[in-house]
Amino acid sequence: MDDIVERIRRGVIAAVPVPFTDTAINEAAQRRYAESLRLEPLAGVAVWAHTGRGPHLSPEQRRSVLEMWREALPDKVIVAGAHDIGTAIDARRRGADALLIHPVADDPIRHHDRLSRELPGIVFWLYDAAGGIAYDDATLHALLDLPHIMGIKIATLDSVMTYQRLVTLVRQHSGKLIITGEDRFLGYSLIGGADAALVGIAASVPALSAALFEARDAGDHGRFLRLTGAADAFAAHTFCPPMEGYIRRMLWAAAAEGRIPVDACDDPWGPPPGNGERERVMQAVRDAQSALG
């Protein structure tokens, strides 16, 4: 587990969506997408998570997605979303390095202990609208005390106060990672103490998210502020109401970069796109690319 922790620390993991054409995974687009991220400045990718529609995929689809990413990124960390022991075992057998453990209401301590014995685990604090559960402090302390838990991913969506409280809590557990999932205030979350990032906006223009970490760690405050503004603007056009539409928007963003074809941007479980929405996302990608200079 220590090796995985150090590979993730100060790095960015992209929560990647799955390219669909209508209701079927576009496997050629999936392979092209995975190969396009091979040389990007990422610590790794997360599959089967909320962005990757993990709970909705069939077991065969999940296996295909993970195997394709493992083949394309042999030297990067792959985090797999896991909602039960079956998905945890599958993730281990298919080559994942760690688990992002979906929150549960029923005995979460036993749930996390059992799954993290298959692969090192990450507690997932996810906002309510996306199916998250607000664990109380006693539960969080117990989860972070588990020997195979590496840390916590915090994705409140828009609650800076909750983020601050959770960071303070996690800092009481030596060696546990604080992983930001705060797409809408990524820069602030890095200032606030994040050790790593696992974010959807890194699924497109990944160099932007990685450059934020580099600027913070180098003490390049001017560049950090400029990139924070660019990341916030990018997220404002992709992670916005209706929130479930962000998955399709990130596929559009990947297509705007040429990572996938334009006919592989469907999300069978998302809301219908709004008028002019795709054009706004495409412009946001151009603006984010320009900010990198």
N, C-alpha and C positions, 0 to 999 in steps of 0.2 A: 504494500500500500504506500510506503514512503516514496517509492520511485514514481508512482502515479501522481502523488501529491506534488512532487517537485517538478514534474513535467507540466502540470497544470498551473502552478503558481506563476503569477505575473503574465499569464497567457490568456488568449481569447479562444473560446470554443464556440463555433457557430452552430446554433440550433437550426438545422436544415429542413426545409419543407420537401415534400415528395412531388415531383412533376406528374400530373395527371393529364390525360387527354380524355375528356368526358369523364367516365367513371373507372377507367383503367389506368394503372401506372404505366407511364411511357418509359419503358426500360432503356431505350436508346438515349432519351433525354436524361434519365437518371445517371447513366454511365458517363455521359458527356459532362454533366454537372459535377459529379464526383471528381473526375479527372481534372476539371478546371480549377478545383481548389487545392490540388496537390502541392503547388508551389507558393500558395498564399501564406502570409505570415500568421498562421493559426496554430494554436497548440493542438487543436483537433476539432471534431464535430460531435454533435449530439443527434442521435436518431431515436425514433419511436417516442419522442417527447410530444408536448402539446403542438408545437410547430410542425412536427412530422406526422401528426394525426395518429400517433402510436396506438391509442386505445381503440381506434376505428379500423385499423388494418387487420386483415386476416393473418393467422400465423404464417402462412406461406408468403404473404406480402412482406411481413416484417423480416423474415429470414432473407428474402431476396434483397431488400434494402440494405440490411446490415452487411451481408456478404459482399455486395457491390462496393460499399464504402470501405470495408476492410481491405479489399483487393486494391482499391485506388489509393488508399492512404496507409500503407503498411507501417510507416514510421510515426504516425500521429495518434493521439489519444482518441478513442471512440467511446463516448458515453451513451449508454442505451437507457431509454426510459423503461421502467419496470413497474407494473401494477400488481403482479402476483408472483408466486414462486415459479410458475411455469415460464413466464417471460424472463425472469432472472436466470433460470437455468439455460434457456434458449440463448440469451445474450452471452453467457459464458461460453457455451459450445460454439457459437458463431464468431467468436473473436473479439467481443467487446472488452474494454479495459476497466470500466466502472459502470455503476448504475445510478441513474437519477430516479429516486424512488418516489412514485406518485403518492400523494397524501391519502390517508384513509382515516375514517372516524373510529373504526372498530379495532381496538388494541394496537395503536400505531407503534408502540415500543416493540412488541413481539414481531410485528410485521417488518419493521426495519431491521431488527436483529436477524431474522430468518433470511431475508433477501440479501443482506450485506455479507452473509457467510458465503454466498456464491461469488460475488465480486465486491470490491470496495464500494461503499454506498455514499450517496449525497442526499441529505434531507432536502425536500422541495417545499419551500414556502411559496405558495401560488395564490394569486388573488381569487376571491370567491367566484367571480363571473366565469372564470376558466376552470372551475371545479376544485379550487383549493380549499384548504381547511386551516382555520386560524388556531394552531396549536397554542395552548397556554404555556407560560414560562416553565412550569414544572415538567411538562411533557418535553419541551425543547431541551431542557437540561439533561433529561434522561436519554433522549435520542443522541445528543452530542457526546454523552458518556459511553456510548456503545463502542466497542473496540474496533469494529470494521467500518465505522462511519468517518469519512474524510472531512466533512464539513457540511455547509448548507448553501443552497442556491436561494437567493431572496428575489422574488418577483412580485412586488406589491402592486405594480402598474403605475400608481401615482401617489403613494403615501410615503412622503419623506419621513414623517414622524415614525411610522412603523419600521422603516428601514433603519433609522437611527437607533431605535430600541433594540432591534434584533442584532445589530452590530455590537452594541454594548454587551448584550447577553453572550454572544458567541466568543467575544474576547476573554471571557472567563474560562474558556476551554482551550488550553495551550495546544497549539499545533493544528487546530481545526481550521479549515479554509472558509473564508467568507467569499462566496462566489456571487457576483452581482448578476441579476437577470433583469435589471432595470433599464430597458431600452429607452424609456422616455426621460430618464435623467442619468444617463450613463456616466457622463463626466463627473457629476456631483457624487455619484456612488463610489467612484474611484477615490475622490478626495476623502470621502467618508470612511474609507478603510478596506475596500474590496481587495482581496488577494488575487482574484482572477475574475473572468467574465464568461458567462454562458448566455448568449443573447441571440435573438432572432435577426437583429439588424446586421450582424456579421455574416449572415448568409448571402448578402450582396454587399459589394464594396467592403470586403473584410479588412482591407488595409486601413480603413478609417478607424475602426475599433482598435486594431492593433497599435496604430500610431498614437492613440490617446494614452495607452499604457506607457509607451516609449517616452512620450513627452512628460508624463507625470514622473516617471522614475528618473529621467534625466534632469528634472528641475527646470525644464524649458517652459516657463509659465506662459509666455506669449503664445507659443505654438499650442499649448494645451488649451488655452482659452479659445483660440480660433477653431481648433478641431472640435471642442465641446459644442460650440455654436453650430458647426456643420452637422455633427451627430444628432443634436437636438432637432435641427430642421429636417433631417432625413427621417428621423423617427416620427416627427409630427405628420408626415405625409404617408407613413406606412403603418404605424401603430396608433390608430385613431378610430373613432366610432364609424360603423359598427366594428367592435374589436375583433370579432371572429373573421372579419375580412382581411386581417393583416397577413394571413397565410397566402391568400391569392396575391396580395400586393407584393409580398417578398418573391413570389414566383415571377411576377411581372418585372420586378427589379432585376432578378437574375437573367431574364430574357433581354432586358435593356442592355445588360453587360455582354450579351452574346454567350452566356453560359448554357442556356437551354433554348430550344426553338419556341417561337411565339404560340404554337399550338399545343404546348405542354404546360399551360398555366391554369389549369382547372383545379378547383377544390370542391369535391363532391359534397362536403359538409358545411361549406361556407355560405354566407349570404350572397345574393346577386350583386354584381358590381354596379357602382353608381355612375352617372353620366360624367364623362371627363376624368374619371378617377385614374384610369390607366395613364393618361397623358401627364397627369400631375406626378405620378410615381416616376415616370420616365424622366421628367425634368428634375425631380429630386435626386435621382441617380447621377445625372450630369452635374448637378451642383455639388454633390458629395465628392465626386471624382475631381472636380476642379479645386476643391478645398485642400486636397492632398498636395497640390502643386507639382 
